[in-house]
Amino acid sequence: PEYPRPQLVRSSWLNLNGMWGFEFDPALSGMGRWLPQAERLEHEIVVPFCPESPLSGIANPDFHPGVWYRRDLRIPTDWAGQRVLLPLGAVDHDAFVWVNGHEAGCHQGGFTPFTLDITDLLVRGTNVLTIHARDDTRSPLQAGGKQCPDYYSRGCHYTRTTGIWQTVWLEPVPQTYISDLRITPDLDNGQVAIEAEVLGRASRGTFRARATLQDETVADVTPRFVGQRAFVMLKLKDAQPWGPTHPTLYDLNLTLDAANGSRDAVTSYFGLRSLALTES
């Protein structure tokens, strides 16, 4: 039930975890077999558990050069007029995504999240989302981490993880929206710098940042922004550091009001901590 990206949270979203169609592709022939347009796949899998995991319902720990996923989805009617984003927490290793048989995008890297804007590929009623993952764990050209290059796990190596292994979801955003955040605490000066990446229609407007601690507002600033960056420096009232015995965390509410009428609101959090190296 928890929103999967706690440092950039939106109130409206649709979790796509659960039962998906699934198929192994040991010869990487799925494209030639037109699997992006297939009406069904051979098996089923519980996303976001990888096919090597018992929780996926498959529990096959062998090497899997390629796997395919498919599921139907319907866009909520109250999302009309907004952009629809498809964030994926992680897909190991090379991911290719189709919506209704049309390519939506791709991503390389099995440990990092990525997001695709699928708005223009959606239709009314039922839509089909298809994902293909390629994973060559034994290749020196691919980052494998501690995934075991041998069939049986050994030492510090663990069983491989192929395909989707983090939450997949949908979320609506306005025509101009916050796509990423960089939060930089400055404990010595009792302040925090917030930089937001703005995507969508080129615009200008205001970027409000409000920090609270135990529901009390401790900073509230509304500067203007132009283009694809919005920046604000929050000076905190009676700044309190984060520490192991007093893990103080501030809540952060951000609102982007663009001149084109778009409004985006997200929540986040931060703590204040500083480290220093001194000579003995």
N, C-alpha and C positions, 0 to 999 in steps of 0.2 A: 503493500500500500504506500510505501514511502516514495516520494519523488526522487529519482535516481541521481540528480545532480545538485547537491545541497548548496553549492556556492553560486548558483544561478537558477533560482526556482521560479517557475510560473504556476499560477493557480489552476490553469486549465491544461489538461494533458490526457492522453489515452495510452495506457500500458498495453503493449503488444506481446508481453510474455504469455506463455501457455503453449497449447498444442499447435504445432505447425506440421505441414507436409515435409517429408525429408527423403533424400536419396543420396547414396554414396556414388562417387564418380571416379573409380580407381584409374581409368584410362583417360580422364579429362576429355571425354567425348560428349559431354552434356550440351555444349553449344551446337555440335553437329546433329544432336538428337532433338534440337529445338526445345530444350527444357525451359528457357525463359517464357515460352508460350504454352507450356504444358498445362492441362486442366487438372492434373493431380500428379503427386509423386508416390514412389513405391512404399515408403514407410511413414511413420509419424515420430515426432520428437518433442520433448518438452523444453522450450526455450525459456531461460538462457543457459541451460546446462549443455555442455559439450557432449558429443556422441560417445566419448570415452567414459563419461560419468554414468553410474547407475541411475542417478536422479533424472537423466534425460530419457530413461525408458529404453535405451539401446545398449549401453555398457559394452562397447566394442573398443578395446584399447589398442588395436592395431594401427598401422600407419595409414593415413587417409589423404592422398594427394588432392582430392577434391570432394566437396559436399555441396548439396543444393537444399534450399529451404523455400517453402511456399506457404502463403496464407492469404485468406480473403480478409478484407477490412472495409468498413463503412465509415465515412467521415460524418461526425455529428452535424446536424443541420444548423446549430447555432454558431458554427465556425464559418459560415458563409461570409464572403468578402474579405477573409484574412488569408495570409500565406500559411501553408501547412509544411512544417519541418519534420523530417525523419531523423532523429538522433539515434545513433547506435553506440553503446558503451564500449564495445570491443568485438572485433571479428578477426580471428587468427587464420591466415595471415594476410592474404590478398583478397579483398572483397569487391564484388561486382553486384550492382543493384538494378533491378528492373521494376517498373510500375506499369501494369497492364501491357506487358510485353515490350515496353519502350525503356531503353537504358536511362537510368536516373543519375548514375555516377559510379565512381569506384574509389577505393582507398587501399593504400599499402601500409602495413604495420599492424601487428596483432595485439599491441598493448595500449593503443591510444584511441580515444573516442573520435567520431566524426559525425557530421550532420549534413544532410542533403535537403534541398528545397524541392519538394515533389509536386508543388501546387499545379503546375501546368500539365502534368501527366494524369491528374485525377479526373474521374468522370462521376456523374451522379449514380447513386446506388452502390453496387458492389465493385470494389477495386481488388486487384491482385498484386501482391507484393512478393517478388522473387529475389532471393539472395544466393549467390554462388561464392564459395570460399575455396581458395587454393592454399595448401599448406605443405611445404617441403621441409620438414623439420631437420632433415639430415643435410640440407644444402648449406655450404659455408657462406652463401650470399644472403641468408635469411637469419635474422636475430631469433634465437631459440630460447634464450634464458637458461633455465634449469630443466627444460623439457628433455627427457632422456632420448639420446640418439639410438639406443638399443631397445629391443622389444620390452624387456623387463626393466623396471625401475631399479636404480642402484645408487648407492652413496647419497649425494645431495640432489640427485636428479629425480624428478617425479614423472608420472604418466603424462603423456602429451595432451594438449588441449587444441582441438581443431574446430574451426567455424565460430559460430556465435557463442560467446561465453559471458556477456554482460547484457543488461536490459536493453530492449529495443522499444521505442515509444514514438508517439506523434504529439505535436503541440502546435497550436495556432499562434501566429504572431501578426501584428499589424504590418502595414506596408513599409514602415520604417521601424526598426527594432534593435534591441541590444543583443549582440551575438556572442560577446565574450567580455570578461572582466579581468582586470589586473588590480589587485588591492595590495598596497605597499604601506605597512605600518611604520610609524616614526615615533617610538616611545619617548625618546629624549625630548622631543618637542611637543608631545601630547597630541599628535595629529595622525591622519591617515590619508594617503593619496589614492584616488580611485580613477582609473581610466577605463572607459567602456568603448568597445568596438561597435560601430553603428553600421548596419547593413540595410539593404532595401533601396527605396527611392532616395536619391541625393536630396538632402534637406538641411534645415537649420531649425533651431528652436531652443528649448530649455532642458536642462538635465538636473533634476532635483535629487539630492542625496540626504537621507535622514538616518542618523544613528541613534539607537536606543539601548539602554541598559536597564534590565528589569522593568521594561515598559515606560521608562522615563527618557524623554528626548534629551540627548546630550550634545547634539550637533544637527544643524539643518541649514543647508545651503542650496541655492538654485541658480547656478551660472548658465550662460548661454553656450550653445555649441554650433559649429558649422562643419559640414562634411561628415567624414566617417570616424571621427574621434570625439568623444565627450570626456572632459576632465574636470575633477573637482578635488579640492583639498579641504578636508574636514578637520577643524580645530575642536578637540573634545573637551568638554567640561569635566575637570577632575579626572584626568586619564588614569585608568587602573591597568596594571600589567597582567598578562597571563602568566600563571605559574603552576607547577604540579600540585601544590597544595591549595591554590586559589585559581582555578582555571576559568578566569573571567573572559567571557565571549560577548561581543556586542552584536546586536541585530542590525541589519542594514536594509533600508527600503530605498529603491531607486525607481524614479519615474522619468521617462523620456517623452516629452511633449514636442512633436515636430510641427513645423509651420504648415505642413500639408494636412494636418488634422489627425495624424497617427498618434496614439498614446500607447506606450509599452511600460509595464510595471513588473519588476522582478524583486525578489528578496535574496539576501545573502547574509554573511556573518564574518567577523574577523576578531582576532585577538592581538594584543600588543606585547611584543617580546623583543629584546635586544640581546645580541651576543657580542663579546669582545675578547680579543686576544691581547694579553699584557705580558710584558717581559718580566721575568723573575729576577 
